[in-house]
Amino acid sequence: MSEIQNKSVALLTQIEGALAHLSAADRARSFLEKSLDLYFALGGSSEVAAEVLTQTRAGARLRVESAVANVMIELAAASHLSDIDMIQAAYNRLDAELKAPSAGK
C-alpha cells in the first residue's frame, strides 16, 4: 500500500477504531456520504443527485479495482478544475488530524 493509503487507514483507525473486522461493503455508506460531500462542494444539485440515484445501473457491476480507478480519475479532474493538488490536500488533512485528532471532517 502507498504511504497516503497507510496514513488514511491510520486516521480511520484513530477515529473509528480497528477496521479489521469490517468488510469493504461495510464502508459503502461512509463512501457515499463523503462522495456526496464532494459532489455538493463542486456545486452539484439535490435534483440531479436524486435523478442519478433513481436510475437503474445498466450492465454488470464493476470490479472494485475498476470502480476505484474511475473514482480516482474523477477526483483528479475535480482537483484539477479546482486548482488543487489532490494528494497534497489529503496529506494536509492527514497530517493535521494525526497530530491533533478531532471528530473528523
N, C-alpha and C positions, 0 to 999 in steps of 0.2 A: 504494500500500500504506500501511497505517497505521503509526504510529510503533512500536507494540508488535510488529507483524509484522516491520518492518525491524530492530529490535533483536534479535528472536528469530533471524532469519536471520544476523545478525552473530555472535551467540553460537554458533550451529551451525557457522558457518564457522571461528570461532576454535577450536572443539573438534575438528571433523572435517575441516577443510579446505574447499576450494572445492566448492560444490554444483552448479555449472553443468552438470557432466557427468551429473548424475543425472536420472532421470525421477521424477514423482510416485510411481509404483509402487515405485521403489527405497526409498521411505520407509515403505512399508506395514508392515514388520516392526517398525521402531522405533516407529511409531504404535501398533501393537497392544501392544507391551511397555509403553509409557507409559500407555495406556488401562487395561491390566490393573493397573498400579501404582495408579492411581486407584480402580479397581474394588475392589481389596483394601483400600485405605486407607479406603474407605467402608464396609467390613465385608462385602464380597462373599465367597462361599464357592467353594472349588475345585469342589465338586459342581455348583453352578449354572453356573459358567463352562464346565465340561466339557459340560454339557447344552446350553448355548447354542451351543457350538462344533460340536456334532454335529447340530444341527438344520439342515435344508435351508432356505436363504433363499428364500422363495417370491417369485415375480414377477420383474420386470425389475430389474436393478441401478440404483440411484440414480445420478444425475449427481454428480460430485464436489462441486459447489456446494451441492446439496441435502443431501448427507451431511455436509458441513462445517457447514451451518446446524443440522442435527439435533444434531451433537456440541456445538456452542456452546450450544444450548438446554439440553441435559442438563448441561453444565458449569455453566451459570448456576444450574440447580436444585441441583446438588451444592454449589455455593458458597453459595447462599442457605441451604440446610439446615445447612451447617457454619458459618454466620455469618461468612463471609469475603468480601472483595471480590476477585473472580477477577482483575480487571485489576491491582489493587494487588499481589496475590500474584505475578503474573507480573513486574511491574516490580521487585519486591523481589529476585526471583531474578536477573533480567537485570542489574540494577544491580550486585549483588554479584558476579556471575560476570564481567561485562565489566570490572570494576575489578580483580578478583583471580581470574584463571582457575583452575579446578580441573579435576578429571577428569570433571565433570558429575555431576548427581544424578538 
